[in-house]
Amino acid sequence: MKALRIIFIILFNRYVIAIIAFAVWMIFFDGNSLIRQRILNERIGNITRMSSYYRTEIAKNEKAIQELKTNQETLEKYAREKYLMKRDNEDIYIIVRD
């Protein structure tokens, strides 16, 4: 019975109640709550991954552009594939598959 009375006194102490109320407020209701911080950290991780992906894609595209500027055969191959260009003595057949 004495232990129950001690627990009752501790739980209903005004400082304990204030600390518990503050903790609940900071975890759930505040503008910078822990839940919101977790969501924002996930977004930062996603944006960081996207940034590294786009940096590698930019590097690959810059390499391809440099190759097109310097190598005439690559430029001709790209023009033939992308824009369906042909030489004078060639015929092009386009096969469309459903």
Secondary structure, 3 states (H helix, E strand, C coil): CHHHHHHHHHHCCHHHHHHHHHHHHHHHHCCCCHHHHHHHHHHHHHHHHHHHHHHHHHHHHHHHHHHHHHCHHHHHHHHHHHHCCCCCCCCCCCCCCC
